[in-house]
Amino acid sequence: MDKLTGKSLLEKLEEVSEESRRDQVIACGYFEIKSDGNYKVDFMGFTEAKMEAESLCDSSFDEEQDMNNLIATNKASHLSIFGTGIMICKYEISGEEFKKIKSNLNAGELDYDQLEIGWDEGDLVAPCFEPSIIINEENINHSKSLESLGCKLNTSEENVTQKGSFFTICIENYKGKWGEIKLPTEHEFDISKLEVNRNFINIGSGKKMEKFEVAHISYMNDEYGELSNHSLEGKSKEWFLIDDQGEVISL
């Protein structure tokens, strides 16, 4: 399937506007099928193509007015975040444990229940970039990027693993609500106060490096609460084994 661009991409997004962000990206052709049959979704390429399409295609005045009115006049709002996302669980293991896991993998005797070993370094939980922002049940960024709507966008990059150590990494995939806050009756939602950190996450290094894009979102510096209460479903897992040189082995 060809990757959609320009007007074709925007028209497809209108067709699949009710789908999750991940499904929208796949519908537009921004994915690869890995050797194990799983999808590797190119959120970065999709976002760049979407932003370019929006810059080339002028929106109608009425559409912009409707969006501006929605953002400017909503009161007693519920602000929530929906979409697909991930939990990254990282375990640092010894060289001997690495050899045993790889040997069992090659022999077809890998027990996935035994991969949660070594030092548990905690979890990272976040929606994939960019999630759907819902104001009073209205999806404000179904056809426009958050940046084009006027939110504050920052970027960062994080290396989950380091050379010199061995790791098992579990990627748990979810969909649903990633956070919600209720705004007071007198409050008018201001998109410029919505801060989105687009975090690029790298697992391993080299050609087989796994890359993910997630979003960390806050509104008015969390004055009305953190957008962190999750209500998620559809759990699935992907496991990776990383050696001390950063080589990534999909399990």
PLY file of the C-alpha trace (Angstrom):
ply
format ascii 1.0
element vertex 251
property float x
property float y
property float z
element edge 250
property int vertex1
property int vertex2
end_header
0.00 0.00 0.00
1.30 3.44 -0.97
1.71 6.13 1.67
-0.95 8.79 1.20
0.05 12.44 0.99
-1.56 15.82 0.43
-5.31 16.01 -0.19
-5.64 12.20 -0.40
-4.23 11.85 3.11
-6.61 14.47 4.54
-9.60 12.87 2.81
-8.68 9.46 4.21
-8.40 10.97 7.70
-11.95 12.28 7.35
-13.11 8.75 6.48
-11.42 7.18 9.50
-11.84 10.05 11.95
-13.58 7.78 14.50
-10.71 5.29 14.51
-7.75 5.31 16.93
-4.65 7.30 16.01
-2.73 4.06 15.32
-5.45 2.78 12.98
-5.54 6.13 11.18
-1.79 5.95 10.54
-2.10 2.39 9.21
-5.06 3.33 6.99
-2.89 6.03 5.40
-0.14 3.52 4.62
2.47 4.55 7.18
3.53 1.13 8.44
5.75 -1.86 7.76
5.03 -5.53 8.45
7.82 -7.08 10.51
9.11 -10.63 10.09
6.92 -11.82 12.98
3.79 -10.44 11.29
3.35 -7.48 13.65
2.96 -3.91 12.40
5.69 -1.32 12.89
3.79 1.96 12.66
5.59 5.05 11.31
4.02 7.77 13.48
6.84 10.20 12.69
6.47 9.92 8.91
2.70 10.16 9.17
2.81 13.29 11.36
5.25 15.02 9.02
3.12 14.14 5.96
-0.04 15.34 7.72
1.52 18.67 8.67
2.79 19.17 5.11
-0.66 18.35 3.69
-2.32 20.84 6.01
0.13 23.56 5.01
-0.65 22.98 1.31
-4.42 22.63 1.57
-6.27 25.73 2.74
-9.13 25.06 5.15
-12.44 26.81 4.63
-13.22 29.92 6.67
-16.32 28.29 8.19
-14.38 25.26 9.39
-11.78 27.45 11.05
-14.50 29.60 12.64
-16.25 26.51 14.03
-13.00 25.23 15.50
-12.08 28.60 16.96
-15.54 28.92 18.53
-15.29 25.44 20.02
-11.90 26.18 21.58
-12.78 29.69 22.75
-16.25 29.24 24.24
-16.43 25.81 25.88
-17.20 26.12 29.58
-17.55 23.49 32.32
-15.42 21.36 30.01
-14.17 17.84 30.37
-10.71 17.55 28.83
-9.65 14.00 28.04
-7.04 12.13 26.00
-7.88 9.08 23.86
-5.90 6.85 21.54
-3.47 3.97 21.45
-0.37 3.91 23.60
2.30 1.82 25.25
3.78 0.74 28.54
7.52 0.04 28.41
8.82 -2.37 31.06
12.61 -2.61 31.27
14.62 -5.34 32.99
18.41 -5.27 33.24
19.80 -8.81 33.13
23.22 -10.44 33.42
25.32 -11.71 30.54
24.62 -15.30 31.59
20.87 -14.66 31.62
21.17 -13.11 28.15
22.96 -16.22 26.82
20.34 -18.53 28.34
17.42 -16.59 26.83
19.07 -16.49 23.40
19.86 -20.22 23.57
16.27 -21.05 24.49
15.04 -18.81 21.66
17.21 -20.58 19.08
16.07 -23.96 20.39
12.40 -22.96 20.24
12.07 -23.40 24.01
11.62 -19.79 25.10
9.33 -19.33 28.11
7.98 -15.79 28.02
6.99 -15.96 31.69
10.70 -16.16 32.55
11.63 -12.92 30.77
10.65 -10.70 33.72
13.96 -11.28 35.47
16.87 -9.18 36.65
16.55 -5.63 37.90
13.16 -4.05 37.17
13.91 -0.43 36.28
10.30 0.69 36.25
7.72 1.48 33.61
6.99 4.26 31.15
3.31 4.69 30.28
2.06 7.14 27.66
-0.22 7.52 24.63
1.34 7.44 21.19
1.83 10.80 19.46
-0.44 12.39 18.65
-3.47 11.29 20.66
-7.01 12.59 20.27
-7.88 15.54 22.52
-11.56 15.53 23.48
-13.39 18.63 24.78
-17.00 17.90 25.82
-17.06 14.84 23.52
-15.68 16.86 20.57
-12.42 15.66 19.01
-10.63 18.95 18.34
-7.66 17.50 16.41
-9.28 14.87 14.21
-8.37 16.80 11.04
-5.72 19.24 12.27
-2.52 18.74 14.22
-2.34 20.05 17.77
0.52 22.33 16.79
-1.49 23.90 13.97
-4.33 24.51 16.45
-1.98 26.50 18.66
-0.93 24.20 21.49
2.58 24.41 22.95
4.66 21.59 21.45
8.04 20.48 22.80
10.20 17.58 21.68
12.59 15.32 23.56
14.50 12.10 22.96
15.14 9.23 25.36
17.39 6.18 25.09
15.84 3.40 27.15
18.86 1.09 26.97
22.60 1.73 27.22
25.57 -0.07 25.71
27.50 -2.19 28.17
24.40 -3.75 29.74
21.93 -6.48 28.76
18.15 -6.00 28.85
14.78 -7.57 28.22
12.15 -5.02 27.20
8.40 -5.59 27.18
6.19 -3.27 25.13
2.57 -3.52 26.22
0.10 -2.00 23.75
-3.18 -0.47 24.92
-6.03 1.73 23.68
-8.53 3.85 25.51
-8.54 6.90 27.76
-5.13 8.12 28.94
-6.28 10.95 31.16
-9.15 13.27 32.03
-9.72 16.46 34.01
-12.83 18.51 34.71
-12.54 22.26 34.30
-14.55 24.66 36.50
-17.76 26.25 35.23
-16.24 29.71 34.75
-13.20 28.39 32.89
-12.81 28.87 29.12
-10.59 26.30 27.48
-7.42 27.85 26.02
-5.58 25.64 23.51
-2.39 27.67 24.00
-2.26 26.41 27.61
-2.20 22.79 26.45
1.43 21.62 26.55
2.45 18.51 24.62
5.87 16.93 24.90
6.54 14.73 21.88
9.02 12.17 23.23
11.06 10.02 20.84
11.99 6.76 22.57
14.84 4.56 21.31
15.39 0.94 22.29
18.80 -0.44 21.35
20.95 1.00 18.58
21.94 0.35 14.99
19.73 -0.74 12.09
17.43 -2.85 14.28
16.76 -0.06 16.77
13.11 0.10 17.82
11.64 3.61 17.85
8.45 4.89 19.46
6.78 8.29 19.71
4.73 9.09 22.79
3.05 12.18 24.18
3.20 13.66 27.66
0.41 16.21 28.05
-0.48 18.79 30.66
-2.95 21.66 30.79
-2.15 24.93 32.61
0.76 23.25 34.42
-1.67 20.73 35.97
-3.57 23.47 37.81
-6.76 21.40 37.54
-5.13 18.01 37.97
-2.84 15.66 36.07
-3.93 13.97 32.86
-2.78 10.59 34.10
-5.87 8.57 35.16
-6.02 5.69 32.69
-8.93 3.55 31.51
-7.38 1.16 29.01
-8.09 -2.09 27.18
-6.74 -4.33 24.42
-3.48 -5.36 26.06
-0.92 -7.07 23.82
2.78 -7.63 24.36
5.99 -7.45 22.35
9.30 -8.62 23.86
12.81 -7.59 22.84
16.22 -8.81 23.91
19.09 -6.29 23.79
22.78 -7.20 24.04
25.62 -5.11 25.47
26.29 -3.55 22.04
22.71 -2.40 21.59
21.66 -5.07 19.08
17.91 -5.69 19.27
16.43 -9.18 18.93
12.66 -9.44 18.57
11.29 -12.27 20.70
0 1
1 2
2 3
3 4
4 5
5 6
6 7
7 8
8 9
9 10
10 11
11 12
12 13
13 14
14 15
15 16
16 17
17 18
18 19
19 20
20 21
21 22
22 23
23 24
24 25
25 26
26 27
27 28
28 29
29 30
30 31
31 32
32 33
33 34
34 35
35 36
36 37
37 38
38 39
39 40
40 41
41 42
42 43
43 44
44 45
45 46
46 47
47 48
48 49
49 50
50 51
51 52
52 53
53 54
54 55
55 56
56 57
57 58
58 59
59 60
60 61
61 62
62 63
63 64
64 65
65 66
66 67
67 68
68 69
69 70
70 71
71 72
72 73
73 74
74 75
75 76
76 77
77 78
78 79
79 80
80 81
81 82
82 83
83 84
84 85
85 86
86 87
87 88
88 89
89 90
90 91
91 92
92 93
93 94
94 95
95 96
96 97
97 98
98 99
99 100
100 101
101 102
102 103
103 104
104 105
105 106
106 107
107 108
108 109
109 110
110 111
111 112
112 113
113 114
114 115
115 116
116 117
117 118
118 119
119 120
120 121
121 122
122 123
123 124
124 125
125 126
126 127
127 128
128 129
129 130
130 131
131 132
132 133
133 134
134 135
135 136
136 137
137 138
138 139
139 140
140 141
141 142
142 143
143 144
144 145
145 146
146 147
147 148
148 149
149 150
150 151
151 152
152 153
153 154
154 155
155 156
156 157
157 158
158 159
159 160
160 161
161 162
162 163
163 164
164 165
165 166
166 167
167 168
168 169
169 170
170 171
171 172
172 173
173 174
174 175
175 176
176 177
177 178
178 179
179 180
180 181
181 182
182 183
183 184
184 185
185 186
186 187
187 188
188 189
189 190
190 191
191 192
192 193
193 194
194 195
195 196
196 197
197 198
198 199
199 200
200 201
201 202
202 203
203 204
204 205
205 206
206 207
207 208
208 209
209 210
210 211
211 212
212 213
213 214
214 215
215 216
216 217
217 218
218 219
219 220
220 221
221 222
222 223
223 224
224 225
225 226
226 227
227 228
228 229
229 230
230 231
231 232
232 233
233 234
234 235
235 236
236 237
237 238
238 239
239 240
240 241
241 242
242 243
243 244
244 245
245 246
246 247
247 248
248 249
249 250
